[in-house]
Amino acid sequence: MLRSAVLSALLTLAITPIVNAADPLSTVAERSGFQKTGRYEEVISLCAAFQKSYPKEVRCTEFGRTPEGRPMLALVVSRSGALSAEQAHKRGLPVLLVQGGIHAGEIDGKDAGFLALREALQDTSANSALSKQVLIFVPVFNIDGHERFGRWNRPNQRGPEEMGWRTTGQNFNLNRDYAKADTPEMQAMLKLVNQWDPLAYIDLHVTDGAKFEHDVSIQVEPVHASDLALRKDGQALRDKVIGDLARQGSLPQAFYLSFNVDDDPSSGFTDDVSPPRFSHGYFHLRNRFGMLVETHSWKDYPTRVRITHNAIVSVMNQIAEHGDEWLQTAQQADLRAAQLGGQPVALRYKASEKTRPVAFHGYEYTRAPSDISGALMTHYDETKPQIWNVTLRDDLQPDLIVKAPQAGYLVPAAHAAWVAQKLQQHGIAFRVLPAALSKAQLETFRADKVSFDAKSMESHQRLELQGAWHTETRDLGAGALFVPIAQAKARLVMALLEPQAPDSLAAWGSFNNAFEKKEYMEAYVAEDVAREQLAADPALAAEFKKKLADDPAFAKDPAARLEFFARRHSSWDERFNLYPVMRTDVVPG
């Protein structure tokens, strides 16, 4: 559907400047023969210029500010006349959000997006792609990182001459932040997403890795995860884009192009369902499509921009052709998600041991010990293409299944304020309970094993919990939150509040205090308490004697022996290792 002579040169690998330098909609990339990319000032000027040139089709909007004070800009584009979220929703138009520069050194999406946008706007036919959808284009997501500009910021990438930095001004990796939403940038993006509710969210990257002929990977969810009906549409979207790219000369793959063993091509590949810290692992939990586009870093910049442009155009065409039906499936998935109470829900996936052969287009290579590092190193000869007959594990199966609560989750008042803010960021429904619950039958999760990560990750100390939900009678004070499972974002609710989910609030360390012992007995006091308990309770004495005999590690551990008695004393903190979120089978009044 998108056709223009302006981008005819993009159909070849060698892109040359094709516009007049005075054209206000041209880019630094075009004018330099795709050797350079512009600074963020160019995005600001182009955003305004597109709105000025197409006042009925384009709105340049600021949706947030970065920590360093830069405006976060999006171009809202449509030939339908619907340039607000309210108009788009009222008319039932599918919304497509295309995002560049989340890793700002990987900047293909910015320059390719402006080219695709200009091309689309030049198509004035009644059946144009922009007449059937609303496009939201975010040229650069990580703006502060983009302005940390310099040569060799991506040493394993061919072009442009200078580029931005992977992380934000606060050194956060935005493509680890979707679920936890720490950063001002992500909070602004989620606000934009909540406002527009895009059917598809396209995240444009450049992959690292080895040298091979394949030039792009396209991953989409839901394909392996979430709503079954929506998976079929997700696979259709993925396969149609891959087909379009293949017809245009690319060698696309549907899995991430990273070896099972680093630097060893013979080790093959494993597919996965990414957790919701990643863009394409997040949106299927909202019953929407998330697509990860990864061009290959060892292709030159003109080639990568061409392929990224082709991917954007293909997605726009697919949304124009199928968006109405896919939007209906997504909205039906919302209704199905609201009925998940009491049902098993997969929260994590893993590839089985089943493999299939893949004829992968690589290059001849040698592996030899390095006199520099001392390690075995791989060296590729890019003049000698070679087929690597390797294996791919892509039979993805649920690895963690949790039965959803019948009614929802309860967050005690002590944590209500900050959890409410986090839920609001994701557009999740909840309400505050004005009255206390007395002697309520609730489900609680007590950890049997607690493992804190030794290293910080994204400023957090992550936590892994082992344990299970059990029914208890508990009191709950006024001011607690009730988070119903009966809502469209039920899977996202579980991803955030189930303590064992890979990117839950608990997994990111937000509840670590609950798993730190804060009160204790001095050893000499515990000794006296133990003797009193042994004298008063023959059954306890027998239990202690048996544990000494049956558990050698316990017998050799003085602290564990004293804790055996401390746990049975009234001073023991019953909240220790108790996850401070509960589940309920009954909707509270």
C-alpha positions as CSV (number, residue, x, y, z in Angstrom):
1,M,0.0,0.0,0.0
2,L,2.8,2.4,0.8
3,R,4.3,3.5,-2.5
4,S,6.6,6.5,-3.4
5,A,9.4,7.3,-5.8
6,V,11.0,9.2,-2.8
7,L,12.2,5.9,-1.4
8,S,12.9,3.9,-4.6
9,A,16.6,3.9,-3.7
10,L,15.7,2.1,-0.5
11,L,15.0,-1.1,-2.5
12,T,18.7,-1.5,-3.1
13,L,21.4,-2.1,-0.5
14,A,23.2,1.1,-1.4
15,I,21.1,4.1,-0.3
16,T,22.2,7.5,-1.7
17,P,20.9,10.9,-0.8
18,I,17.6,11.4,-2.6
19,V,16.1,14.7,-1.4
20,N,17.0,18.3,-1.7
21,A,19.0,19.5,1.3
22,A,16.5,22.4,1.7
23,D,13.6,20.0,2.1
24,P,12.4,20.7,5.7
25,L,11.4,17.0,6.0
26,S,14.7,15.6,5.0
27,T,17.1,14.1,7.5
28,V,20.8,14.3,8.3
29,A,20.9,10.6,7.5
30,E,19.6,11.1,3.9
31,R,21.8,14.2,3.2
32,S,24.9,12.3,4.4
33,G,24.2,9.2,2.3
34,F,23.2,7.4,5.5
35,Q,26.6,7.8,7.0
36,K,25.4,10.0,9.8
37,T,22.5,10.4,12.1
38,G,21.2,13.7,13.5
39,R,21.1,15.0,17.1
40,Y,17.9,15.3,19.0
41,E,17.4,18.9,17.8
42,E,16.6,17.4,14.4
43,V,13.8,15.3,16.0
44,I,12.4,18.5,17.5
45,S,12.5,20.4,14.2
46,L,11.2,17.5,12.1
47,C,8.3,16.9,14.5
48,A,7.2,20.6,14.1
49,A,7.9,20.5,10.3
50,F,5.8,17.4,9.7
51,Q,2.9,19.1,11.6
52,K,3.3,22.3,9.6
53,S,3.5,20.5,6.3
54,Y,0.5,18.2,7.0
55,P,-1.6,20.1,9.5
56,K,-4.7,17.8,9.0
57,E,-2.7,14.6,9.3
58,V,0.0,15.1,11.9
59,R,0.1,16.3,15.5
60,C,3.5,16.8,17.2
61,T,3.0,16.1,20.9
62,E,5.1,16.1,24.0
63,F,4.3,13.2,26.3
64,G,6.9,13.7,29.0
65,R,10.3,15.1,30.0
66,T,13.5,13.2,30.6
67,P,15.5,13.5,33.8
68,E,17.8,16.0,31.9
69,G,14.9,18.1,30.9
70,R,14.4,17.2,27.3
71,P,11.0,16.9,25.7
72,M,9.8,13.4,24.8
73,L,8.1,13.8,21.4
74,A,5.7,11.6,19.5
75,L,4.1,12.2,16.1
76,V,0.5,11.2,15.9
77,V,-0.4,10.6,12.2
78,S,-3.5,9.6,10.4
79,R,-5.5,10.4,7.3
80,S,-8.7,9.4,9.0
81,G,-9.2,12.7,10.8
82,A,-8.8,10.9,14.2
83,L,-5.8,12.6,15.8
84,S,-6.8,12.1,19.5
85,A,-7.1,9.0,21.5
86,E,-10.8,9.7,22.1
87,Q,-11.5,10.0,18.4
88,A,-9.5,6.8,17.6
89,H,-11.4,4.8,20.2
90,K,-14.8,6.2,19.2
91,R,-14.2,5.3,15.6
92,G,-12.7,1.9,16.4
93,L,-9.5,2.6,14.6
94,P,-6.5,0.4,15.3
95,V,-3.5,2.3,16.8
96,L,0.1,1.4,15.9
97,L,2.9,2.7,18.0
98,V,6.4,2.5,16.5
99,Q,9.3,3.3,18.8
100,G,12.9,4.0,18.0
101,G,16.0,4.6,20.0
102,I,15.2,2.8,23.3
103,H,18.9,1.9,23.1
104,A,20.0,5.1,21.6
105,G,23.1,3.8,19.9
106,E,20.8,1.5,17.9
107,I,19.3,4.4,16.1
108,D,18.1,2.8,12.8
109,G,14.4,3.2,13.8
110,K,14.6,7.0,14.1
111,D,15.9,7.6,10.5
112,A,13.9,4.7,9.0
113,G,10.7,5.9,10.7
114,F,10.9,9.4,9.4
115,L,11.4,8.0,5.9
116,A,8.5,5.6,6.2
117,L,6.3,8.4,7.7
118,R,7.1,10.8,4.8
119,E,6.4,8.1,2.3
120,A,3.1,7.2,3.9
121,L,1.9,10.9,4.0
122,Q,2.7,11.2,0.3
123,D,0.2,8.5,-0.5
124,T,-3.1,10.4,-0.9
125,S,-5.1,7.5,-2.3
126,A,-8.5,6.7,-0.7
127,N,-7.1,3.3,0.3
128,S,-3.9,4.5,1.9
129,A,-2.5,2.8,5.0
130,L,-2.9,6.0,7.1
131,S,-6.6,6.2,6.3
132,K,-7.2,3.0,8.2
133,Q,-5.2,3.5,11.4
134,V,-3.5,5.9,13.7
135,L,0.3,5.8,13.7
136,I,2.1,7.1,16.8
137,F,5.8,7.4,16.0
138,V,8.3,8.0,18.8
139,P,11.6,8.7,17.0
140,V,13.7,8.4,20.2
141,F,12.7,6.9,23.5
142,N,16.0,7.2,25.3
143,I,16.6,10.8,24.6
144,D,19.3,11.6,27.2
145,G,21.2,8.5,26.1
146,H,20.8,9.7,22.5
147,E,22.6,13.0,23.4
148,R,25.5,11.1,24.9
149,F,26.8,11.2,21.4
150,G,30.1,9.9,20.1
151,R,32.1,7.6,17.9
152,W,32.5,4.0,18.9
153,N,29.6,4.1,21.4
154,R,28.7,0.8,19.6
155,P,32.1,-0.7,18.7
156,N,30.5,-3.9,17.3
157,Q,28.2,-2.0,14.9
158,R,28.9,-0.6,11.4
159,G,27.6,2.9,11.3
160,P,26.5,5.6,11.6
161,E,29.7,7.6,12.2
162,E,28.5,8.8,15.6
163,M,25.6,7.6,17.7
164,G,24.1,7.8,21.2
165,W,24.4,5.6,24.3
166,R,22.6,2.4,25.3
167,T,21.3,3.6,28.7
168,T,19.6,6.7,30.0
169,G,21.1,9.7,31.8
170,Q,20.4,7.8,35.0
171,N,22.1,4.7,33.5
172,F,18.9,2.7,33.3
173,N,18.3,0.2,30.5
174,L,14.8,1.1,29.4
175,N,14.3,-2.3,27.8
176,R,14.5,-3.8,31.2
177,D,11.9,-1.3,32.7
178,Y,8.5,-2.1,31.3
179,A,7.2,-4.1,34.3
180,K,8.9,-2.3,37.1
181,A,8.6,1.2,35.5
182,D,11.3,2.9,37.6
183,T,12.3,5.6,35.1
184,P,10.5,8.9,34.3
185,E,10.8,7.9,30.6
186,M,9.0,4.6,31.1
187,Q,6.3,6.2,33.2
188,A,5.7,8.7,30.5
189,M,5.6,6.0,27.8
190,L,3.1,3.9,29.9
191,K,1.0,7.0,30.2
192,L,1.0,7.4,26.4
193,V,0.2,3.7,26.1
194,N,-2.7,3.8,28.6
195,Q,-4.1,6.9,26.7
196,W,-3.9,5.4,23.2
197,D,-4.1,1.6,23.9
198,P,-2.1,0.6,20.8
199,L,-3.0,-2.6,19.1
200,A,0.6,-3.2,18.3
201,Y,3.8,-1.8,19.8
202,I,6.9,-2.0,17.5
203,D,10.3,-1.7,19.2
204,L,13.2,-1.1,16.8
205,H,16.7,-2.3,17.8
206,V,20.0,-3.4,16.4
207,T,21.3,-6.7,17.7
208,D,24.8,-7.5,18.9
209,G,26.4,-10.9,18.1
210,A,28.4,-12.9,15.7
211,K,28.9,-12.3,12.0
212,F,26.5,-14.0,9.6
213,E,24.4,-13.3,6.6
214,H,21.0,-13.0,8.3
215,D,20.1,-9.3,8.6
216,V,17.1,-9.1,10.8
217,S,15.0,-11.0,13.3
218,I,11.3,-10.4,13.9
219,Q,9.8,-11.6,17.2
220,V,6.2,-11.2,18.2
221,E,4.1,-12.1,21.2
222,P,1.5,-13.3,21.7
223,V,2.6,-16.3,19.5
224,H,3.7,-18.7,22.2
225,A,2.1,-17.1,25.2
226,S,-1.2,-15.6,26.5
227,D,-4.6,-15.7,24.8
228,L,-4.9,-18.6,22.4
229,A,-7.0,-16.8,19.7
230,L,-4.7,-13.7,19.8
231,R,-1.7,-16.0,19.3
232,K,-3.0,-16.9,15.9
233,D,-3.2,-13.3,14.9
234,G,0.2,-12.6,16.4
235,Q,1.7,-15.4,14.3
236,A,0.0,-14.0,11.2
237,L,1.4,-10.6,11.9
238,R,4.9,-12.0,12.4
239,D,4.8,-14.3,9.4
240,K,3.4,-11.6,7.1
241,V,6.2,-9.2,8.0
242,I,8.9,-11.9,7.6
243,G,7.4,-12.8,4.2
244,D,7.5,-9.1,3.1
245,L,11.1,-8.7,4.2
246,A,12.2,-11.9,2.5
247,R,10.6,-10.8,-0.8
248,Q,12.6,-7.6,-0.5
249,G,15.9,-9.5,-0.3
250,S,16.3,-9.9,3.5
251,L,17.1,-13.1,5.3
252,P,14.8,-12.7,8.3
253,Q,14.4,-15.1,11.2
254,A,11.7,-15.4,13.9
255,F,14.0,-16.0,16.8
256,Y,16.7,-13.9,18.6
257,L,20.0,-14.5,16.9
258,S,22.2,-15.4,19.9
259,F,24.1,-18.6,20.2
260,N,23.4,-21.0,23.0
261,V,27.1,-20.9,23.9
262,D,28.6,-17.5,23.5
263,D,31.0,-17.2,20.5
264,D,30.3,-20.8,19.4
265,P,28.2,-21.0,16.2
266,S,27.9,-24.8,16.4
267,S,25.9,-24.5,19.6
268,G,22.8,-23.4,17.8
269,F,19.9,-21.3,19.1
270,T,17.1,-21.3,21.6
271,D,13.9,-19.3,21.3
272,D,12.0,-18.0,24.3
273,V,9.1,-15.9,25.6
274,S,10.8,-12.8,27.1
275,P,9.6,-11.7,30.6
276,P,7.7,-8.4,30.8
277,R,10.8,-6.3,31.6
278,F,11.2,-6.3,27.8
279,S,8.8,-4.6,25.4
280,H,7.7,-7.7,23.5
281,G,7.4,-9.6,26.7
282,Y,5.1,-7.0,28.2
283,F,2.4,-6.1,25.7
284,H,0.9,-9.6,25.3
285,L,0.0,-9.4,29.0
286,R,-2.2,-6.5,28.0
287,N,-3.7,-8.6,25.2
288,R,-1.9,-6.5,22.6
289,F,0.9,-7.3,20.1
290,G,4.5,-6.6,21.0
291,M,7.1,-6.8,18.1
292,L,10.9,-6.8,18.5
293,V,12.7,-5.8,15.3
294,E,16.5,-6.5,15.5
295,T,18.6,-5.6,12.5
296,H,22.1,-7.1,12.5
297,S,24.9,-4.8,13.8
298,W,27.4,-6.0,11.2
299,K,25.3,-4.8,8.3
300,D,26.2,-1.2,7.3
301,Y,23.9,1.7,8.3
302,P,22.3,2.2,4.8
303,T,21.4,-1.5,4.8
304,R,20.0,-1.5,8.3
305,V,17.9,1.7,7.7
306,R,16.5,0.1,4.5
307,I,15.5,-3.1,6.3
308,T,14.0,-1.2,9.3
309,H,12.1,1.0,6.9
310,N,10.8,-2.1,5.2
311,A,9.7,-3.6,8.5
312,I,7.8,-0.4,9.5
313,V,6.1,-0.2,6.1
314,S,5.1,-3.9,6.3
315,V,3.6,-3.5,9.7
316,M,1.6,-0.4,8.7
317,N,0.3,-2.4,5.7
318,Q,-0.7,-5.4,7.8
319,I,-2.5,-3.2,10.3
320,A,-4.3,-1.4,7.5
321,E,-5.4,-4.7,6.0
322,H,-6.1,-6.8,9.1
323,G,-6.2,-4.3,11.9
324,D,-10.0,-4.2,12.3
325,E,-10.3,-8.0,12.7
326,W,-7.2,-8.2,14.9
327,L,-8.6,-5.4,17.1
328,Q,-11.8,-7.4,17.6
329,T,-9.8,-10.4,18.6
330,A,-7.8,-8.3,21.1
331,Q,-11.0,-6.8,22.6
332,Q,-12.5,-10.3,22.9
333,A,-9.2,-11.4,24.6
334,D,-9.8,-8.6,27.1
335,L,-13.2,-10.1,28.0
336,R,-11.6,-13.6,28.3
337,A,-8.8,-12.3,30.5
338,A,-11.5,-10.8,32.9
339,Q,-12.7,-14.4,33.4
340,L,-9.4,-15.9,34.5
341,G,-10.3,-16.0,38.2
342,G,-9.6,-19.5,39.5
343,Q,-7.9,-20.6,36.2
344,P,-4.3,-21.8,35.7
345,V,-2.2,-19.0,34.2
346,A,1.3,-19.5,32.7
347,L,3.7,-16.8,34.1
348,R,7.0,-18.1,32.7
349,Y,7.9,-20.2,29.6
350,K,10.9,-22.3,28.7
351,A,12.1,-24.2,25.6
352,S,11.8,-28.0,25.9
353,E,14.8,-30.2,24.9
354,K,13.1,-30.8,21.6
355,T,15.2,-29.5,18.7
356,R,14.8,-29.0,14.9
357,P,17.5,-28.5,12.3
358,V,18.1,-25.0,10.9
359,A,20.2,-24.2,7.8
360,F,21.6,-21.0,9.0
361,H,23.4,-18.6,6.6
362,G,26.8,-17.9,8.2
363,Y,30.4,-17.5,7.1
364,E,33.4,-19.8,7.2
365,Y,35.1,-19.4,10.6
366,T,38.0,-20.7,12.6
367,R,38.3,-21.1,16.4
368,A,41.7,-20.9,18.0
369,P,43.3,-19.8,21.3
370,S,44.0,-16.1,21.5
371,D,47.4,-14.9,22.5
372,I,45.6,-11.7,23.7
373,S,42.9,-13.1,26.0
374,G,44.0,-16.7,26.3
375,A,40.5,-17.8,25.4
376,L,39.2,-19.7,22.4
377,M,38.2,-17.0,19.9
378,T,36.1,-17.2,16.7
379,H,37.2,-15.4,13.5
380,Y,34.8,-15.1,10.5
381,D,35.7,-14.8,6.8
382,E,32.9,-12.6,5.4
383,T,34.1,-13.3,1.9
384,K,33.0,-17.0,2.2
385,P,29.3,-17.6,2.9
386,Q,28.6,-20.9,4.5
387,I,25.5,-22.8,5.7
388,W,25.7,-23.8,9.3
389,N,23.5,-26.8,10.0
390,V,22.6,-26.2,13.6
391,T,19.7,-26.9,15.9
392,L,17.0,-24.6,17.2
393,R,15.0,-25.3,20.4
394,D,11.7,-23.5,19.8
395,D,9.1,-25.8,21.5
396,L,8.1,-23.3,24.2
397,Q,6.2,-24.7,27.1
398,P,4.9,-23.2,30.4
399,D,7.5,-23.3,33.1
400,L,5.6,-21.6,35.9
401,I,1.8,-22.0,36.1
402,V,-0.1,-20.4,38.9
403,K,-3.9,-20.6,39.6
404,A,-5.3,-17.1,39.6
405,P,-7.2,-16.0,42.7
406,Q,-10.9,-16.3,42.4
407,A,-11.5,-12.6,43.3
408,G,-8.2,-10.8,43.4
409,Y,-5.3,-9.5,45.6
410,L,-5.2,-7.5,48.8
411,V,-2.4,-5.1,49.5
412,P,-2.2,-4.0,53.2
413,A,-2.4,-0.3,54.0
414,A,1.3,-0.2,54.9
415,H,2.2,-0.8,51.2
416,A,-1.0,0.7,49.6
417,A,0.4,4.1,48.5
418,W,3.4,3.0,46.5
419,V,1.7,-0.1,45.1
420,A,-1.3,2.0,44.0
421,Q,1.1,4.3,42.2
422,K,2.7,1.4,40.4
423,L,-0.7,0.0,39.4
424,Q,-1.8,3.4,38.1
425,Q,1.3,3.5,35.9
426,H,0.1,0.3,34.2
427,G,-3.5,1.3,34.0
428,I,-4.6,-1.5,36.3
429,A,-7.9,-1.1,38.2
430,F,-8.0,-1.2,42.0
431,R,-9.9,0.3,44.9
432,V,-9.2,1.3,48.5
433,L,-11.1,-0.6,51.2
434,P,-12.5,2.0,53.7
435,A,-13.2,-0.6,56.4
436,A,-11.1,-3.2,58.1
437,L,-11.6,-6.9,57.4
438,S,-11.8,-9.0,60.6
439,K,-11.0,-12.7,60.7
440,A,-11.1,-13.0,56.9
441,Q,-10.3,-16.3,55.1
442,L,-7.4,-15.2,52.9
443,E,-4.5,-16.8,51.0
444,T,-1.0,-16.0,52.2
445,F,2.4,-16.9,50.7
446,R,5.1,-17.8,53.2
447,A,8.6,-18.3,51.7
448,D,10.3,-21.6,52.5
449,K,13.5,-20.5,50.8
450,V,14.7,-16.9,50.1
451,S,17.6,-16.2,47.7
452,F,18.8,-12.6,47.3
453,D,21.0,-11.9,44.2
454,A,24.6,-11.1,45.1
455,K,24.8,-8.3,42.6
456,S,22.7,-5.2,41.8
457,M,20.6,-5.2,38.7
458,E,19.1,-2.0,37.4
459,S,19.6,-0.5,40.9
460,H,17.7,-3.4,42.5
461,Q,18.7,-6.4,44.5
462,R,16.5,-9.1,42.9
463,L,14.9,-11.8,45.0
464,E,13.8,-15.4,44.3
465,L,11.2,-17.0,46.6
466,Q,10.2,-20.6,47.0
467,G,7.0,-21.4,48.8
468,A,3.2,-21.7,48.2
469,W,-0.1,-20.1,48.9
470,H,-2.0,-21.4,52.0
471,T,-5.3,-20.4,53.5
472,E,-5.1,-18.4,56.8
473,T,-7.5,-16.4,59.0
474,R,-6.2,-12.9,59.2
475,D,-7.2,-9.4,60.0
476,L,-6.6,-6.6,57.5
477,G,-6.8,-3.0,58.4
478,A,-8.7,-0.2,56.7
479,G,-6.9,1.5,53.7
480,A,-5.9,-1.8,52.0
481,L,-6.1,-2.1,48.2
482,F,-8.3,-4.6,46.5
483,V,-7.0,-5.5,43.0
484,P,-9.6,-7.5,41.1
485,I,-8.6,-10.3,38.8
486,A,-11.8,-9.6,36.8
487,Q,-10.2,-7.1,34.5
488,A,-8.7,-7.0,31.0
489,K,-5.2,-6.7,32.4
490,A,-5.6,-9.8,34.6
491,R,-2.4,-11.4,33.3
492,L,-0.4,-8.2,34.0
493,V,-1.9,-8.1,37.5
494,M,-0.5,-11.6,38.1
495,A,2.8,-10.8,36.5
496,L,3.3,-7.9,39.0
497,L,1.7,-9.4,42.2
498,E,2.5,-13.1,42.0
499,P,5.7,-13.3,44.1
500,Q,7.3,-16.0,41.9
501,A,6.6,-14.4,38.6
502,P,9.9,-13.4,36.9
503,D,9.3,-9.6,36.9
504,S,7.0,-9.3,39.8
505,L,7.4,-6.4,42.3
506,A,8.7,-9.0,44.7
507,A,11.2,-10.4,42.2
508,W,12.6,-6.9,41.7
509,G,13.2,-6.5,45.4
510,S,10.3,-4.1,46.3
511,F,9.3,-6.3,49.3
512,N,12.8,-7.3,50.4
513,N,12.2,-6.0,53.9
514,A,9.6,-8.7,54.5
515,F,12.3,-11.3,54.1
516,E,14.9,-9.7,56.4
517,K,14.9,-10.7,60.0
518,K,14.7,-7.6,62.1
519,E,14.1,-8.9,65.7
520,Y,16.0,-11.6,67.4
521,M,17.0,-13.2,70.8
522,E,20.5,-13.0,72.1
523,A,22.0,-16.5,72.2
524,Y,22.1,-16.6,76.0
525,V,18.4,-15.7,76.2
526,A,17.5,-18.3,73.6
527,E,19.4,-20.9,75.6
528,D,17.2,-20.1,78.7
529,V,14.0,-20.1,76.6
530,A,14.9,-23.4,75.0
531,R,15.5,-25.1,78.4
532,E,12.1,-23.8,79.6
533,Q,10.4,-25.1,76.5
534,L,12.0,-28.5,76.8
535,A,11.0,-28.9,80.4
536,A,7.4,-27.8,79.8
537,D,6.7,-29.8,76.5
538,P,7.8,-33.4,76.3
539,A,6.6,-33.6,72.7
540,L,8.8,-30.7,71.7
541,A,11.7,-32.4,73.4
542,A,11.1,-35.5,71.4
543,E,10.9,-33.6,68.2
544,F,14.1,-31.8,68.9
545,K,15.9,-35.0,69.7
546,K,14.7,-36.6,66.5
547,K,15.8,-33.6,64.3
548,L,19.3,-33.8,65.9
549,A,19.4,-37.5,64.9
550,D,17.9,-37.1,61.4
551,D,19.5,-33.8,60.2
552,P,23.3,-33.7,60.6
553,A,23.5,-30.2,59.2
554,F,21.0,-29.0,61.7
555,A,22.9,-30.8,64.5
556,K,26.1,-28.9,63.6
557,D,24.5,-25.5,63.3
558,P,24.2,-23.7,66.7
559,A,22.1,-20.8,65.3
560,A,19.7,-23.2,63.6
561,R,19.3,-25.2,66.8
562,L,18.5,-22.0,68.8
563,E,16.1,-20.8,66.1
564,F,14.2,-24.1,66.4
565,F,13.1,-22.9,69.8
566,A,12.9,-19.2,69.0
567,R,10.3,-19.9,66.3
568,R,8.1,-21.5,69.0
569,H,8.3,-18.5,71.3
570,S,5.7,-15.7,71.4
571,S,8.4,-13.1,70.5
572,W,8.9,-14.7,67.1
573,D,7.9,-12.4,64.2
574,E,5.1,-14.2,62.5
575,R,5.4,-11.9,59.5
576,F,9.0,-12.9,58.8
577,N,9.1,-14.4,55.3
578,L,5.4,-13.6,54.8
579,Y,4.8,-11.9,51.5
580,P,2.9,-8.8,52.3
581,V,0.2,-9.2,49.6
582,M,-2.7,-11.6,50.0
583,R,-5.2,-13.3,47.8
584,T,-9.0,-13.5,48.3
585,D,-11.7,-15.7,46.8
586,V,-14.4,-13.2,47.9
587,V,-14.8,-9.7,46.6
588,P,-14.7,-7.5,49.7
589,G,-17.7,-5.3,50.4
